[in-house]
Structure formats: C-alpha cells, structure tokens
C-alpha cells in the first residue's frame, strides 16, 4: 500500500548539489564555536585534505573517532577532527537520536542545527550511530577484474530472499552524495521519490588487492521541517523489513577499479539471513 502524505509533508524538489562554500557556511552557522582541540591545526581541515571513504574519513587529530554530518552525508572521523563542512552529532555511540525535542528524536541539541536537515541524513545517522566506521568495517567483498564479464548498459537486478523496492527496478545513480572520497563508488537506486539505494565502494582502488563494501541506504524526497529523525526512519523503512545485513559477496569489473574509462560489472551480495542479490551494470 502506498502512503500519501498531504498536510504533514513537503515534497522537496531535486535541487542542484550544494557547493562546498554553501556547506562551509551552513557548518559555521550551526557551530560558530567549534572545538578544534583534537585537530592538528588551528582551523578545521577541508575534506579534500583528508583521506576519505563513503562513511569514514581521517583528517588527523588526537581524539576519539567522532560521527559528524553536513547536508550531503555523514562520516566517522578518526582522530576526532571533522572536516570543515561537518558538524559532530551530540549523541553517544549506540543512541544516535538521544535528544528529545518538541517534534521527536534528534541527533543535535535543539535549535543548534537547521531543522530542514535532510531525512536522508537521518537514515545515515541511524546506519552509523551504533558502531564506528573505518576502512575495515563490515564484511569485505572480493574484487576482481574480468574483461569478459557480462554487464548491462541499463542496470538490472535479481533478488532472492530480499524484499526491497530496489529488487523490482533499479536505476543508475543515487540521491546519495558522499562528498570527495578516495574510494571508487558505484551508486544505484530504486526509481521514485522514496525507496532504497545501493552504494558499492571499492576501497583503495589503485592497490594490488582492493576490497569493497556494499552499503544499503534508504532515501526520500519528502521533507517535514522539524527536529525529528525517527519519523523518517520508521515511515520510510523498507516494506519487507529492516535494512539488509551483508554477509559476503563479490564485485567483478571489466577494468581496473581506478580506470577512468567506463566500467561494466557484476555484483553478487549475500545477506546474513540467506538472501542473494545479483546486480549487472
């Protein structure tokens, strides 16, 4: 059954991606007195100067890892020093929506962060809020190159034991913007204003033995302005249940992961409950 939202929700248009300057201005407005005690310099580093993956980054620093977000994505920053466009969340590990506001549960102190915080970021806080993300986090997918691999110009997907909108129809591309990353990423999404995205991340793509991770995300273009993340994480969760948990898998590419040419490929992902997803791209 499709839910129709009228008075409670505003449909946000798919606007152009915010510029780095816009993100820096938003971070400065949200946190005019940032704690830089863990950073190696007197000013927050830019993400471009850090080593970064889809959900992890290392900008140096002498503190404990910290989870921080901007209006594009969230990352765990090793050393406790977030990049300049990122704002650390206010909640401890294991309780990512610890702040109770008049609207619901929120990862920031009330009134300190724009309540138009995109709901897709709420999904990422839920994904990342229970464990520190590093380059070694999660089950590694094998990566190999086979010039003869059969891919598909238009992505196609087959699922067995996995119930997602993504399993019925898939598009190349995503509403997910990881910012600057050193990883190689391949992003796919279900069509429509709400659904799931799958991000394949090849870590250290230029190394002799790269590994990969598969990230399942939820997204929606619906925004309800207010300080409440749990509304989105419950309303737009997959109809078949929770987020798939990856057990193992393999990505086969037609060219080396760091090649600048177009790449065909096949991804096979197995989940902990016995499901299998095969994606041709």
C-alpha positions in Angstrom: 0.0 0.0 0.0 1.4 3.4 -0.9 1.1 6.1 1.7 0.0 9.6 0.6 1.1 12.5 2.7 -0.5 15.9 2.3 -0.5 18.4 5.1 2.4 16.9 7.0 4.9 16.7 4.3 6.5 19.0 1.7 7.9 17.5 -1.4 11.4 18.9 -1.9 12.5 19.3 -5.5 15.7 17.6 -6.6 17.8 20.7 -6.5 21.4 21.1 -7.6 24.0 19.8 -5.2 25.1 22.5 -2.7 28.5 24.0 -3.2 31.4 23.5 -0.8 31.1 27.2 0.2 27.4 26.6 1.0 28.3 23.6 3.2 31.0 25.6 5.0 28.6 28.5 5.6 26.0 26.1 7.0 28.6 24.4 9.3 29.8 27.8 10.5 26.2 28.9 11.2 25.5 25.7 13.1 28.6 25.6 15.1 30.2 29.1 15.4 32.5 27.9 18.3 33.7 24.5 17.1 36.0 22.6 19.4 39.3 22.3 17.5 41.3 20.8 20.4 41.6 17.5 18.6 42.6 18.9 15.2 46.2 19.1 14.1 45.9 22.8 13.1 44.1 26.0 14.2 41.4 25.7 11.5 39.2 22.7 10.5 40.7 20.9 7.5 38.9 20.6 4.2 37.6 17.2 3.3 39.9 17.4 0.2 42.9 17.4 2.5 41.7 14.3 4.3 41.7 10.6 3.5 38.0 9.8 3.0 35.7 6.9 2.1 31.9 6.8 1.8 31.3 6.8 5.6 34.8 7.2 7.1 37.5 9.8 7.0 40.8 10.7 8.6 41.8 14.3 8.9 44.4 13.7 11.5 43.8 14.6 15.1 44.5 13.2 18.6 41.0 12.4 19.9 38.5 9.6 19.7 36.5 9.0 16.5 33.5 11.3 16.1 30.4 11.0 13.9 29.7 14.2 12.0 27.3 15.3 9.2 26.7 18.0 6.7 23.8 18.5 4.3 25.2 15.8 2.0 26.3 12.9 4.1 27.7 11.6 7.5 31.1 10.2 8.2 33.1 8.9 11.2 36.2 11.0 11.5 39.2 9.1 13.0 41.2 11.3 15.5 38.1 13.3 16.4 38.7 16.1 13.9 35.8 16.6 11.4 36.3 18.4 8.1 35.2 22.0 7.9 31.8 21.4 6.4 30.8 18.7 9.0 29.1 19.2 12.4 29.6 16.5 15.1 26.3 15.0 16.4 25.5 15.5 20.0 24.7 11.8 20.8 26.8 8.9 22.1 27.5 5.7 20.4 24.5 3.4 20.5 22.0 6.2 21.0 22.2 8.3 17.8 18.9 10.1 18.4 19.3 10.9 22.0 17.9 14.5 22.0 14.2 14.8 22.7 12.7 17.8 21.0 9.1 19.1 20.7 9.0 17.3 17.3 10.6 13.9 18.2 14.1 12.5 18.5 17.1 14.3 17.0 20.9 13.9 16.8 21.7 17.6 17.7 20.9 19.9 20.6 17.6 21.6 19.9 17.9 24.9 18.0 21.6 24.3 17.0 21.1 22.8 13.6 18.7 23.7 10.7 15.6 21.5 11.1 15.5 21.1 7.3 18.3 18.6 7.9 17.5 16.2 5.0 15.8 13.0 6.0 18.4 11.0 4.1 21.0 12.2 6.6 18.7 10.8 9.4 19.0 7.4 7.7 22.8 7.7 7.7 22.9 8.6 11.4 20.7 5.5 12.1 23.1 3.4 9.9 26.3 4.7 11.5 25.2 5.5 15.1 25.8 2.1 16.7 29.4 1.4 15.6 32.5 3.4 14.4 33.0 3.1 10.7 36.6 2.6 9.4 38.1 1.3 6.1 37.9 -2.2 7.6 34.3 -2.0 8.8 31.8 -4.6 7.7 32.3 -7.8 5.6 34.7 -7.3 2.7 33.5 -8.1 -0.8 36.1 -9.6 -3.1 37.1 -7.5 -6.1 38.5 -9.0 -9.3 38.9 -7.9 -12.9 37.5 -9.9 -15.8 37.4 -8.1 -19.2 34.8 -10.6 -20.4 32.4 -10.0 -17.5 28.8 -9.6 -18.7 27.4 -6.3 -17.6 24.5 -4.2 -18.6 24.2 -0.7 -20.1 20.9 -0.3 -18.1 21.4 -1.8 -14.7 19.4 -5.0 -14.0 18.9 -6.7 -10.6 17.7 -10.0 -9.3 16.9 -10.8 -5.7 16.2 -14.0 -3.9 15.1 -13.7 -0.3 15.5 -9.9 -0.2 12.4 -7.7 -0.2 13.2 -4.2 -1.4 11.8 -1.8 -3.9 15.3 -1.8 -5.3 14.8 -5.5 -6.2 11.9 -4.7 -8.6 13.5 -1.9 -10.6 16.9 -0.2 -10.4 18.3 3.0 -11.9 22.0 4.0 -12.1 22.7 7.0 -9.9 21.6 7.9 -6.5 20.4 10.7 -4.2 23.4 10.0 -2.1 26.4 12.4 -2.3 29.4 11.1 -0.4 31.5 14.2 -0.9 35.1 13.8 -2.0 36.2 10.2 -1.5 39.4 8.3 -2.3 37.3 5.2 -2.9 35.7 4.2 -6.2 31.9 4.2 -5.9 29.1 2.8 -8.0 25.6 4.0 -7.0 22.2 2.6 -7.8 18.7 3.5 -6.6 15.1 2.4 -6.9 13.0 4.9 -9.0 10.5 7.2 -7.4 10.5 9.8 -4.6 11.2 7.2 -1.9 13.0 3.9 -1.8 16.4 2.3 -1.4 19.9 3.0 -2.8 22.8 0.6 -3.0 26.3 2.1 -3.0 29.2 -0.2 -3.9 32.5 1.2 -2.5 35.9 -0.1 -3.7 38.4 0.9 -1.1 42.0 1.7 -2.2 41.1 1.1 -5.9 44.6 1.6 -7.1 46.1 -1.1 -4.7 47.1 -4.6 -5.9 44.4 -6.1 -3.7 41.4 -3.7 -3.3 38.4 -4.7 -1.2 34.9 -3.5 -1.4 31.8 -2.8 0.8 28.1 -2.7 0.0 26.0 0.0 1.7 22.2 -0.2 1.7 20.6 3.2 2.2 17.0 4.5 2.4 16.0 7.8 0.8 13.0 10.0 0.4 12.5 13.4 -1.3 9.8 14.2 1.2 10.8 16.7 3.9 8.8 17.5 7.0 10.5 20.5 8.6 11.1 19.8 12.3 13.6 18.3 14.7 12.7 14.7 14.3 14.6 11.9 12.6 12.7 8.9 13.9 9.6 9.9 11.9 11.6 9.3 8.7 13.5 6.2 9.8 10.2 4.5 10.7 7.9 5.8 8.0 10.2 5.1 5.0 11.8 1.8 6.1 11.7 -1.0 3.5 8.3 -2.7 3.2 9.9 -6.1 3.7 11.5 -5.2 7.0 14.8 -3.7 8.0 18.0 -2.9 6.2 19.7 -5.9 4.6 22.9 -7.0 6.5 25.7 -8.1 4.2 27.5 -11.4 4.9 29.7 -11.7 1.9 30.0 -11.1 -1.8 32.0 -10.3 -4.9 32.3 -7.5 -7.4 33.6 -8.3 -10.9 34.7 -5.4 -13.0 35.6 -5.2 -16.7 38.5 -2.8 -16.0 40.8 -2.0 -13.1 38.8 -0.2 -10.3 40.8 3.0 -10.7 40.4 3.1 -14.5 38.9 6.4 -15.9 37.1 4.5 -18.7 33.5 3.2 -18.4 33.3 0.1 -16.4 30.9 -2.8 -16.7 30.4 -5.1 -13.8 28.5 -7.7 -11.8 28.0 -7.5 -8.1 26.8 -10.6 -6.1 25.8 -9.9 -2.5 24.8 -12.5 0.1 23.0 -11.4 3.3 23.2 -12.9 6.8 19.6 -14.3 6.5 20.3 -16.2 3.3 19.3 -13.7 0.7 21.1 -13.0 -2.5 21.3 -10.0 -4.8 22.8 -10.0 -8.2 23.3 -6.7 -10.0 24.6 -6.2 -13.5 25.8 -2.7 -14.5 
